[in-house]
Amino acid sequence: MKTWLEDRLNLKVLKELILLEPIPGGAKIAYVFGSMLLFLLILQILTGIFLMFYYAPTVDHAWDSIRYIMEDVDFGWMIRGIHHWASSAMVLLVVVHLLQVFIWGAYKKPRELVWLMGVFLLVMVLAMGFTGYLLPWDQKAYWASVVGMEMAGVAPGIGEFITKFLKGGDIAGVLTLNRFYVIHVWMIPFFLVSFVGMHLFFFRNAGPAGPYEGDPKELEKKKEFFYPKQIFIDLMAVLILFLILVLLSVFKPPELWSKANPAVSAFNPEPEWYFLFLFQLLKLPVFAGGIGEMIGAVLLPGAFLLLLILLPFFDRNPSRNPFKRPAAMGVMVLVMGGIIGLTTLSIATAPPSFPLSHKLAQKGLEIYYVKGQCYTCHAIAKLDEKVLGATGPDIGPALTDESDRGRTLDWLMKHFKDPPSMTPDSVMPPAEALGLTEEEMVALSHFVSDPIKDVPDRELPELRKKMGL
Amino acid sequence: MEIVLNSQILDKTGNALGPVTNLVVSQSSRQETHLIFYCKKDKAEHLVSLEHVEEATPDGVRLKLGPEEIERLPFYVPEEYKEIDLFEVDPELRAYKGKVLTFLPASERDIGRRKFMAVASGGIMAIIAAAMAFPMVKFLIYPMYQGFINVWVKIGKFGTLASENTPQLMKFVKVSKQAYMTDTVDKSLWVIKGSKEFLEMIYADEQNRVFQNEGKIFWENKQENQLVVYSGKCTHLGCPFRWDEATKTFHCPCHNSVFKLNGEVVSGPAPRRLDVLPVKIEGDEILVIDAEYRAGIKPKERIA
């Protein structure tokens, strides 16, 4: 069998090409990041394809299909959890990988093309993060994508076209989701995989850079091949990464917020953490106004990207030792400090947002109708008709549009505990008098702030049974 | 400097020592670092650093070394070198496959250690693959084994049925929850208000009367309802069939299967009688469970 294949495939050359790449100075833990990223890419393709088995890229079913994946399909929470967390891991590791190449001076001659492909891959990974974020079609996804598209819109000349192209017209809706979907699952992955191929080919051609300093004779003497030691080290790192992803998907599964609702203005849009720095940058007074925004949202990031692309062509200093390249290291520290600083600032100063948890809202719905008996005083149009057969009384204010009032969790909790403290003339009994626990009050807060307020058909009989109907 | 294989090695005084047999390339610097030559005097191969080469001419490669220094040159140990593929070599190098070598470090020559790491690597990959395989298979097959949902669907009014033993096609919209969405499908069934004898004949057969789900009886059709409902699909390949009043038979246009009013096959390729469905009456409403059975086989096997 082996010789049969060898006769036809020239396996020896293939093995030499793929496995026996010489690493000057020997295998090191420091070199694991490239392999980890390749593993993440494979994992993303695999879990992404699996999610497509159930995901529906239409505005009327995308959200329901994600809920189906998360709550009904066996291990759906795990497949989506891994896909979600691996995307963050990918952005993080791409940046680490890039920083390492920068510090080690490994972008210099003869590795300019490897670097160039790498910068393109960074852009593609970020684009994957941006397009994938919209697909669950929940509030957070919708509003972050709308803001993102508007940011692209301020680009001089082509901005308006890009925004219109992404939206598929003037409004973010039916076509937008379809476009993001195709871009996310076909267009970018096609280029991403091709560019990874070129990245690796150019890398193999130029060879690993090895330590930034050292006697070539010593490096040659200590060299090791990619297989088996470096592969072994890489796989250990990959295994740890995999375990972290699985643990995160178990203990911190990705949320599904309320279904996207363009009418709800109370929602506080927030992008994924790796775009927070850009989000925060635009809040600086310098970047206020039309021109300022254009500079902050487009020109500055664009110039930075161009700088990265051109880096190996203008940095001709042959020294790779970071200690002998103070200017390069200084710029790096400044840029990274800025990005980390802005991200931290954004997290620290974020308004007490009330990102709804669909799960808690569902729990709150049950408390509303069963334990809290809230429906005996309040009315919620549509939902009451579904559950009770008629709209509830108007003893207390109707809660149909409660989500648009922009209450914070804090306000609602105080209100539940001691109604007159927030609403002076309230006659509502304190929640404790109804026997509600702190947790149940939180769930109830999520429910009344949920703009959707709906009970799935399959859970309706159960709910009615609990109510004694 | 251009060193050609097989050219003569000369010492610094010009004495011929023997031919160049191999070149050694550093994979770290991607440059030739040594040459190996066969020494006629001691009939052994020796390693010389290119730093000791004075000049390379078509006549030979002249070293900077004298006879005494040449005697101290290290022997070439084949185990310490491996062949290198030409794509890693400077294209200017005048050599051919098998003649260009590179240093093979001791760590790479330790078979036991290499084997351990190879097996351990395979093990890690197997752990990840195994950890993913089970969830992924379960994920994919989830909707395949959800069991059948027995929902009573209103299909029409009993009062609209004309005379006894005359089949009537009833069209209805079936609303069913499929995965994450509600789907509506237009469907039709044959409904017969049966005479006492007809109903007795039909429901004498347990297959037409008793309905089970995973071995548990969930419904039994009752004669006093006066109803027999046939699935609208031919048991051959699922085509919709019609009632022919002249011959009092059901006729399937696809492959000419013909059934009697009581559902039995008269002629044609149909493998079994027409499928009877669970039916009940509430007030004037006729309700059925719109079960579907696999076409083309003799046994009545439920598929939806």
Interface residues (C-beta under 8 A of the other chain):
Chain A: V13 E16 L17 P22 P24 G25 G26 L46 F50 F53 Y54 A56 H61 D64 S65 R67 Y68 D72 V73 D74 F75 G76 M78 I79 G207 G210 P216 K217 L219 E220 K221 K222 K223 E224 F225 Y227 P228 K229 I231 F232 L235 M236 V238 L239 F242 V246 D457 R458
Chain B: S26 Q27 S28 S29 R30 T33 D85 F87 E88 T102 F103 P105 S107 E108 R114 M117 A118 A120 S121 I124 M125 I127 I128 A131 M132 P135 M136 K138 F139 L140 I141 Y142 P143 K177 A179 Y180 M181 T182
